[in-house]
Amino acid sequence: MLLSVLDLAVRFRTEQGTVHAVNRVSFDLDTADTLAIVGESGCGKSATSLAIMGLLPRPAARISAGRILFRGTDLVGLPENKMRALRGKDISMVFQDPMTSLNPVLTIGKQLTEALDAHVKLKQGESAARAVELLKMVGIADAGQVVARYSHQLSGGMRQRVMLAIALALAPKLLIADEPTTALDVTIQAQVLELVGELTRRSGTAVLLITHNLGVVASMTKRVLVMYAGFVVETAPTAEIFAHPRHPYTVGLLHSLPRFDGSQRHDLVPIEGVPPDQFSPVRGCPFTPRCAWRVAACWRENPPLQLIGSPDDASQAGHRLACHNPVNVAEAVAGRPLRDGFHPAPMPVETNAA
């Protein structure tokens, strides 16, 4: 196994208290595999990726529990010099905002050659030539001129291509793409995602895609992991998630996407309410206050992530769910409960014994 994240927990210390950002998250990623982590802002996606990279902001953030095994080596607690040797060479990351990720006072060529020189001993002039090759690899036609430019002289799409060239310069075993298309228009988004897929397939690089939009993962990932309030609430093969979502939050994400099936239009179904503040351990399922399918047990107990898919059916293999009252097929299509007489369980009233 290339990457195994086991019971990962991340905490942020703030003036208001401790934020429980990631709560016992586990997943595996094999060589040349593709996995998407999806969820709304603040659900713990980026914190998970930064923990893998060893880039959590210190001293505010810390890994409070769990292990991160990369090719058998536990990255949690790994000395910084050894972690630095892995970054860029074996594990690379494309950040969501290339304008703040690229150094504004260094040329594009200098930033590309820095990544090469840090891990590979090249002869004089070879680094510069390789930088031009990398820019051509990511579809920048005038690469010879671009190497001499600065980040503010490039468009958003070109900056993101430069970030991708830096990340893939040394053919890493794992590429983490954190919201790589957030600031781009729809056309450029499609081009960048297609480029990521093409280049990583060619090199056999595994991809961990971090996004809040289920729409971008349909064509480029094999599996999806859905996070909410720092917890994994559902995970399954990508096709299975789209065809048979079982968690109310996953259904809500899917119904927040505009869709047109032929001449039929589907109305958006909003997810009511707001996410929890995560300043204290969750009692019950964290999605309960916003869930139209909630039952009494949801207020009391956070359900474990359990296997529900048939191991004999490849399309369902590995479908795991954390829910007391799963959504059925008809309800997933409608985006609301359809059971006769069903009403969401109200919050229990706490009473003190006399």
C-alpha positions in Angstrom: 0.0 0.0 0.0 1.4 3.4 -1.0 -0.4 5.5 1.7 -2.4 4.4 4.7 -4.0 7.0 7.0 -5.1 5.3 10.3 -7.3 7.0 12.8 -5.9 10.5 12.1 -7.0 13.3 14.5 -5.9 16.9 14.1 -6.5 19.7 16.6 -6.1 23.5 16.3 -5.5 25.6 19.4 -7.1 29.0 19.2 -8.0 31.8 21.5 -11.6 30.6 21.5 -10.6 27.0 22.3 -9.5 23.8 20.6 -10.9 23.0 17.2 -11.5 19.3 16.5 -10.6 19.6 12.8 -10.1 16.0 11.9 -11.6 13.1 13.9 -10.3 9.6 13.5 -10.1 9.6 9.7 -8.8 6.4 8.0 -8.3 5.6 4.3 -5.8 3.8 1.9 -4.4 4.9 -1.4 -2.4 2.4 -3.6 0.0 3.1 -6.4 -1.6 4.8 -9.4 -4.9 4.9 -7.5 -7.2 8.0 -7.4 -9.2 9.2 -4.4 -11.3 12.3 -3.9 -12.0 13.8 -0.5 -15.1 15.9 -0.7 -17.1 18.1 1.7 -17.9 21.7 2.4 -15.4 24.3 3.7 -14.2 23.5 7.2 -14.9 19.8 7.1 -11.2 18.8 7.5 -10.2 18.1 3.9 -7.2 20.5 3.8 -6.2 19.8 7.3 -5.9 16.1 6.4 -3.8 16.9 3.4 -1.5 19.2 5.3 -1.0 16.6 8.0 0.1 14.1 5.3 2.6 16.7 4.0 3.8 17.7 7.4 2.8 21.3 6.8 0.3 21.9 9.6 0.9 25.4 11.1 2.9 25.1 14.3 2.4 25.5 17.2 -1.3 26.0 16.8 -2.0 22.7 15.0 -1.0 19.2 16.0 -1.7 15.6 15.2 -3.2 14.3 18.4 -3.7 10.7 17.3 -3.3 8.3 14.4 -0.6 7.2 12.0 0.2 8.2 8.4 2.1 5.4 6.7 3.8 6.2 3.4 5.4 3.2 1.8 5.6 1.7 5.3 7.2 4.7 7.0 5.2 6.6 9.6 5.2 10.3 8.7 3.9 11.4 12.1 6.8 12.5 14.1 9.3 12.1 11.3 12.2 14.4 11.6 11.9 17.5 9.5 15.0 16.8 7.4 13.6 13.4 6.4 10.2 14.9 5.7 11.8 17.6 3.5 13.6 14.8 1.5 10.2 13.3 0.7 8.4 16.5 -0.2 8.6 17.3 -3.9 10.4 14.0 -4.7 8.0 11.3 -3.5 5.0 13.4 -2.3 4.0 16.6 -4.0 1.1 19.1 -3.5 -0.8 21.5 -5.8 -2.3 24.2 -3.6 -5.7 25.9 -4.3 -4.3 29.4 -4.8 -1.3 29.6 -7.1 -1.0 33.4 -6.6 -0.1 33.0 -3.0 1.7 29.7 -3.5 4.2 31.0 -6.1 6.9 33.4 -4.9 6.2 36.8 -6.4 9.9 37.9 -6.3 11.4 34.9 -8.1 11.0 34.1 -11.8 9.0 31.0 -12.8 12.2 29.4 -14.1 14.0 29.9 -10.7 11.1 28.3 -8.8 11.1 25.3 -11.1 14.9 24.8 -10.9 14.8 25.2 -7.1 12.6 22.1 -6.9 14.9 20.2 -9.2 18.2 21.3 -7.5 16.9 20.4 -4.0 16.6 16.7 -4.9 18.6 16.0 -8.1 22.2 16.9 -8.9 22.0 18.3 -12.4 24.9 19.7 -14.4 25.0 23.5 -15.1 22.4 24.5 -17.6 20.5 21.2 -17.3 18.1 22.6 -14.7 17.1 25.5 -16.9 16.5 23.2 -19.9 14.5 20.9 -17.7 12.4 23.8 -16.5 11.4 24.6 -20.1 10.6 21.0 -20.8 8.3 20.9 -17.7 6.4 24.0 -18.8 5.9 22.5 -22.3 4.7 19.3 -20.6 1.9 21.1 -18.9 0.8 22.8 -22.1 2.5 26.2 -22.0 3.5 26.9 -25.6 5.9 29.8 -25.1 7.8 28.1 -22.3 11.1 29.7 -23.2 9.7 33.2 -22.5 7.6 32.1 -19.5 10.6 30.9 -17.5 11.8 34.5 -17.3 8.4 35.9 -16.1 7.0 36.4 -12.6 3.8 35.0 -11.3 1.8 38.3 -11.6 2.5 38.3 -15.3 0.6 35.1 -15.8 -3.1 34.3 -16.0 -4.7 32.1 -13.3 -4.7 29.1 -15.6 -1.0 29.5 -16.4 -0.1 29.9 -12.8 -1.9 26.7 -11.9 -0.1 24.9 -14.8 3.2 26.2 -13.3 2.2 24.8 -9.9 1.4 21.4 -11.6 4.8 21.5 -13.4 6.6 22.0 -10.1 4.6 19.3 -8.3 5.3 16.7 -11.1 8.9 17.7 -11.8 10.3 14.6 -10.2 7.5 12.2 -11.0 6.3 11.8 -7.4 4.6 8.6 -6.1 1.7 10.7 -4.7 0.2 14.0 -5.8 -2.1 15.9 -3.5 -4.3 18.4 -5.3 -6.0 20.7 -2.9 -8.9 22.5 -4.7 -6.7 22.9 -7.8 -9.5 24.7 -9.8 -11.2 26.9 -7.3 -10.1 30.3 -8.7 -10.4 29.3 -12.4 -13.3 29.7 -14.8 -15.2 26.6 -16.0 -13.3 26.1 -19.2 -9.9 26.4 -17.6 -11.0 24.1 -14.8 -11.8 21.3 -17.3 -8.4 21.8 -19.0 -6.4 21.7 -15.7 -8.3 18.6 -14.4 -7.8 16.8 -17.8 -4.1 17.7 -17.6 -3.8 16.3 -14.1 -5.4 13.1 -15.1 -3.3 12.7 -18.3 0.1 13.4 -16.6 -0.5 11.3 -13.5 -1.8 8.3 -15.6 1.3 8.6 -17.7 3.7 8.5 -14.7 1.7 6.1 -12.5 1.3 8.8 -9.8 -1.4 8.3 -7.2 -3.8 11.2 -6.8 -5.5 12.5 -3.7 -7.9 15.2 -4.9 -9.3 17.6 -2.3 -12.5 19.4 -3.4 -15.9 20.7 -2.2 -17.5 19.9 -5.5 -18.6 16.4 -6.3 -19.0 17.4 -9.9 -15.2 17.6 -10.6 -14.5 14.0 -9.3 -16.8 12.0 -11.6 -14.4 11.5 -14.5 -11.0 11.4 -12.7 -11.2 9.5 -9.5 -11.9 5.8 -8.7 -13.1 6.4 -5.1 -14.7 9.1 -3.1 -14.5 9.8 0.6 -17.1 12.2 2.0 -16.2 14.3 5.1 -18.4 16.3 7.4 -17.2 18.2 10.6 -13.9 16.3 10.5 -15.6 12.8 10.3 -15.8 10.4 7.3 -19.5 9.9 6.8 -19.4 7.8 3.6 -16.9 6.3 1.2 -17.4 4.2 -1.9 -16.3 3.8 -5.5 -17.1 7.0 -7.4 -19.8 5.4 -9.6 -21.5 3.9 -6.6 -21.5 7.3 -4.8 -23.3 8.9 -7.7 -25.7 6.0 -8.4 -26.5 5.0 -4.8 -25.7 7.7 -2.2 -26.8 6.5 1.2 -25.8 9.3 3.7 -28.1 12.3 3.9 -25.1 14.7 3.6 -23.9 13.0 0.4 -27.4 13.3 -1.0 -27.4 17.0 -0.1 -24.1 17.5 -1.9 -25.4 15.8 -5.0 -28.6 17.8 -5.0 -26.6 21.1 -4.7 -25.2 20.5 -8.2 -27.2 21.9 -11.2 -28.2 19.0 -13.4 -30.0 18.6 -16.7 -31.0 15.1 -17.8 -32.1 15.5 -21.4 -35.0 17.9 -21.3 -35.7 17.4 -17.6 -34.6 20.0 -15.1 -33.8 19.2 -11.5 -34.4 21.8 -8.9 -31.7 22.4 -6.3 -32.4 21.1 -2.8 -30.5 23.1 -0.2 -29.0 21.7 3.0 -30.6 23.6 5.8 -28.7 25.0 8.7 -25.0 25.6 9.3 -22.1 23.3 10.2 -21.1 22.8 13.9 -18.4 25.0 15.4 -16.2 21.9 16.3 -14.9 23.6 19.4 -16.0 20.6 21.5 -16.3 16.8 21.0 -19.4 15.9 19.1 -22.3 14.3 20.9 -24.3 12.1 18.5 -23.9 12.4 14.7 -22.5 15.9 13.8 -25.0 16.2 10.9 -28.1 15.6 13.0 -29.3 19.3 13.4 -29.3 19.7 9.6 -30.6 16.2 8.7 -34.1 15.6 7.4 -33.7 11.8 8.0 -32.6 12.1 11.7 -34.0 9.6 14.3 -33.7 9.7 18.1 -30.4 7.7 18.1 -28.8 10.4 15.9 -28.9 12.9 18.8 -27.3 10.4 21.2 -24.7 8.4 19.3 -22.3 9.1 16.5 -22.6 5.9 14.3 -19.4 4.1 13.3 -18.3 3.8 9.7 -19.5 0.4 8.6 -19.3 -1.7 5.4 -22.6 -1.9 3.6 -21.6 -2.7 0.0 -21.6 -6.3 -1.2 -18.1 -7.6 -1.4 -19.2 -9.7 -4.4 -20.2 -6.7 -6.4 -17.2 -4.7 -7.7 -19.2 -1.5 -8.1 -20.2 -1.6 -4.4 -17.0 -3.0 -3.0 -15.8 -0.8 -0.1 -19.0 1.1 0.3 -18.9 2.3 3.9 -21.5 4.4 5.7 -21.8 6.1 9.1 -25.6 6.6 9.5 -28.4 5.4 11.8 -31.1 5.9 9.1 -29.7 5.5 5.6 -31.3 7.1 2.6 -33.1 4.7 0.2 -32.9 4.8 -3.6 -36.2 6.7 -4.2 -35.3 9.3 -1.5 -31.8 9.8 -2.9 -33.4 10.8 -6.2 -36.0 13.1 -4.6 -33.6 14.6 -2.1 -36.0 14.3 0.8 -37.6 11.6 3.0 -40.6 9.8 1.3 -41.7 7.4 4.1 -45.3 7.7 5.2 -45.6 9.3 8.6 -41.9 10.0 9.0 -40.8 13.2 10.8 -37.3 14.1 11.8 -36.7 13.4 15.5 -36.6 16.7 17.5 -33.8 17.5 19.8 -34.3 15.8 23.2 -35.1 18.0 26.1 -32.5 17.7 28.8 -34.1 17.3 32.3 -32.4 17.3 35.7 -33.5 14.8 38.2 -35.2 16.4 41.2 
